[in-house]
Amino acid sequence: MKQLFIAVTAKLEESAMRWVDEDKGQMNYKNPPVIFPAALVEIDIPTIETLSRKAQNMEPTVTVRLCFDFMGKTSNATPKIARDKSLLYYDQVQEIYELLQGFEGVSFNALELRSLMQEKRPDGYKVVALRFGTEFHEFV
């Protein structure tokens, strides 16, 4: 799990994200302790298949929450230039998708996007969660 986290966060450093970290609930603060735009990474392993007494197949979910300090306007009444500027975060989401989709390491199979969800927030921040699946074997 640690190797997967290190590989994914190192890959995210190639992007426009200014802050890459483990998701420790930073966006739950009034003033989140991050630099925007930020990528917060969490790894869960909801599926584990036992192959033998000492080997298991792990199917982790890698969640990358992309966080933006969002103050833009997006209605159809907004002038095009302002609206386009407000929607730039979509380009950054696309960048991360393209960066991580198919990314594989020595110890894990290629990442596959499983879902992309925008979180509803009342605080002016925009958070988009990308969930990737992968697979690796664990031997003890």
C-alpha positions in Angstrom: 0.0 0.0 0.0 2.8 2.4 0.9 4.6 1.8 -2.5 1.3 2.5 -4.3 0.8 5.8 -2.4 4.4 6.9 -3.1 4.1 6.1 -6.8 0.8 7.9 -7.2 1.8 11.0 -5.3 5.1 11.2 -7.2 3.1 10.9 -10.5 0.8 13.7 -9.3 3.8 16.0 -8.8 4.1 16.1 -12.6 0.8 17.9 -12.8 -0.3 21.5 -12.1 -1.3 20.5 -8.6 0.6 22.8 -6.1 -0.1 20.5 -3.1 0.0 16.7 -3.1 -0.6 14.9 0.2 -2.4 12.1 1.9 -6.1 12.9 2.6 -6.2 13.6 6.3 -9.4 15.6 6.3 -7.7 18.9 5.3 -10.8 20.1 3.5 -12.9 19.8 6.7 -11.3 23.0 8.0 -12.6 26.5 7.5 -9.2 27.4 6.1 -7.9 24.2 4.7 -4.1 23.7 5.3 -3.3 23.2 1.7 -2.1 25.3 -1.3 -4.6 25.3 -4.1 -5.0 23.5 -6.4 -4.4 20.5 -4.3 -4.5 16.7 -4.8 -5.4 14.6 -1.7 -4.8 10.9 -2.0 -6.4 8.0 0.0 -6.0 4.3 -0.6 -8.6 1.7 0.6 -8.6 -2.0 -0.1 -12.2 -3.1 -0.1 -11.5 -6.4 -1.9 -8.9 -9.0 -0.9 -8.8 -12.5 -2.3 -6.8 -15.2 -0.6 -4.6 -17.1 -3.0 -2.7 -19.2 -0.5 -1.8 -19.0 3.2 1.0 -16.5 2.4 -0.4 -14.8 -0.7 -3.3 -12.5 -1.3 -4.7 -10.6 -4.3 -5.4 -7.0 -3.4 -7.8 -4.7 -5.3 -7.3 -1.2 -3.9 -9.3 1.9 -4.7 -7.1 5.0 -5.0 -9.2 8.1 -4.4 -7.6 11.4 -5.6 -9.6 14.4 -4.4 -8.8 17.5 -6.5 -9.4 20.6 -4.5 -9.8 24.1 -5.9 -10.4 27.5 -4.3 -13.5 28.2 -6.4 -15.0 31.7 -6.6 -16.0 31.7 -10.3 -19.4 32.1 -12.0 -20.7 29.5 -14.3 -24.2 30.5 -15.3 -25.3 31.1 -18.9 -25.6 34.8 -18.0 -21.9 35.0 -17.2 -19.8 36.6 -19.9 -17.9 34.0 -21.9 -14.4 35.0 -20.9 -15.3 34.9 -17.2 -17.2 31.7 -17.5 -14.3 30.0 -19.4 -11.9 31.1 -16.6 -14.3 29.7 -14.0 -14.4 26.4 -15.8 -10.6 26.0 -16.0 -10.8 23.4 -13.2 -12.3 21.0 -15.7 -9.1 21.1 -17.6 -7.1 20.3 -14.5 -9.4 17.4 -13.7 -8.9 16.1 -17.3 -5.1 16.5 -16.8 -5.1 14.3 -13.7 -7.3 11.7 -15.4 -5.0 11.5 -18.4 -1.9 11.4 -16.1 -3.2 8.5 -13.9 -5.3 6.5 -16.3 -3.2 3.5 -17.3 -0.4 4.5 -14.9 1.3 1.4 -13.5 4.2 0.6 -11.3 6.5 -2.3 -10.6 4.3 -3.4 -7.7 0.8 -2.7 -9.1 -1.2 -3.0 -12.3 -2.4 -0.1 -14.4 -4.8 2.3 -12.7 -8.4 2.4 -14.2 -10.8 5.3 -13.5 -13.9 3.8 -11.9 -15.8 7.0 -11.0 -15.6 10.8 -11.0 -17.8 12.7 -8.5 -18.1 16.4 -7.6 -18.7 17.0 -4.0 -21.4 19.5 -3.0 -19.9 22.1 -0.6 -21.3 25.3 0.9 -17.9 26.9 1.5 -16.7 28.1 -1.9 -14.3 25.2 -2.5 -14.7 22.8 -5.4 -13.7 19.2 -4.8 -13.7 16.5 -7.5 -13.0 12.9 -6.4 -11.5 10.5 -9.0 -11.6 6.9 -7.9 -9.2 4.5 -9.6 -9.0 0.8 -9.3 -5.9 -1.4 -9.5 -4.6 -4.7 -8.4 -1.5 -6.2 -6.8 -0.3 -9.4 -5.0 0.8 -9.3 -1.4 3.1 -12.0 -0.1 3.9 -12.4 3.6 
